[in-house]
Amino acid sequence: MSREKVVFQIKRHRGQNFLIDGNIVRKIIAAAHLTKDSVVLEVGPGKGALTEELVAHAGRVIAVEIDKDLFAELEKEFADIPNLTLIKDDILSFSPTSYLLSPTSYLIVANLPYNITSRFFRKFLESEQRPERMVVMVQKEVASRMTARPPDMSLLALSVQLFSRPRVLFPVSRNCFSPKPRVDSVVMELLIKSECELPSTATRENLFRLARAGFSEKRKQCAQLISKKCDLPLDRVRAAFKQIGLDPRSRAETITLEQWMELISFLA
């Protein structure tokens, strides 16, 4: 497909940094392992550089773009592509079931807008309609947070590691974008865990209830925060920490996912 150069005014509040390096696009496509049976959800197609390759390799592509100007240009450029569905919507309120992705399994392949990354992962990992796999570009710093281990854990790390097996595939220089961002990026793969690999819904709710309390104030003792925010007796919380071999003075950033799961068994 011959692609015309689109003149477009960048909207920085939307985190718009367009991928312009064809080699990186090809590496993303290779990492996605697409077939003609693949159903792909693309987030923020922007000017369509990745979209063009997705429709060439996947059976169906659903591309969600919030920007009305970009959407209008995408409609023109991809008007005759039968396996592409363009949706003008906010991905954070978008429902995959509305576009027949369910019960069909699907993948997410995208250069994620920088300003929605954490909210995006929370939405799609914690929803009932999780993809099978994600191959996504994120800021290098965000990738480090997602794959962190103690003493650098966070709510994002807990959520990502509870629902998936994340790994960094390859780095992407800031020079591969226009406009050039101030940071470098990486492409990540997240293999999403099946429902049978996950704790029950009630256990997950209790995990995040305790974890949100523990991470609510940095540099404060986790046991005290859980007691205060979850209305639990401090002695009981401290006893639970000791029961699993944790110092009650520990901070949330030092606690592993496995230890949070053990805490639930004593405190839920």
Stockholm file with secondary structure:
# STOCKHOLM 1.0

chainA/1-268         MSREKVVFQIKRHRGQNFLIDGNIVRKIIAAAHLTKDSVVLEVGPGKGALTEELVAHAGRVIAVEIDKDLFAELEKEFADIPNLTLIKDDILSFSPTSYLLSPTSYLIVANLPYNITSRFFRKFLESEQRPERMVVMVQKEVASRMTARPPDMSLLALSVQLFSRPRVLFPVSRNCFSPKPRVDSVVMELLIKSECELPSTATRENLFRLARAGFSEKRKQCAQLISKKCDLPLDRVRAAFKQIGLDPRSRAETITLEQWMELISFLA
#=GR chainA/1-268 SS CCCCCCCCCCCGGGTCCEECCHHHHHHHHHHHTCCTTCEEEEECCTTSHHHHHHHHHSSEEEEEECCHHHHHHHHHHTTTCTTEEEEESCTTTCCGGGGTCSSSCCEEEEECCGGGHHHHHHHHHHSSSCCSEEEEEEEHHHHHHHTCCTTSCCHHHHHHHHHEEEEEEEEECGGGEESCCSSCEEEEEEEECCGGGSCCHHHHHHHHHHHHHHTSSTTSCHHHHHHHHHTCCHHHHHHHHHHTTCCTTCCGGGCCHHHHHHHHHHHC
#=GC SS_cons         CCCCCCCCCCCGGGTCCEECCHHHHHHHHHHHTCCTTCEEEEECCTTSHHHHHHHHHSSEEEEEECCHHHHHHHHHHTTTCTTEEEEESCTTTCCGGGGTCSSSCCEEEEECCGGGHHHHHHHHHHSSSCCSEEEEEEEHHHHHHHTCCTTSCCHHHHHHHHHEEEEEEEEECGGGEESCCSSCEEEEEEEECCGGGSCCHHHHHHHHHHHHHHTSSTTSCHHHHHHHHHTCCHHHHHHHHHHTTCCTTCCGGGCCHHHHHHHHHHHC
//
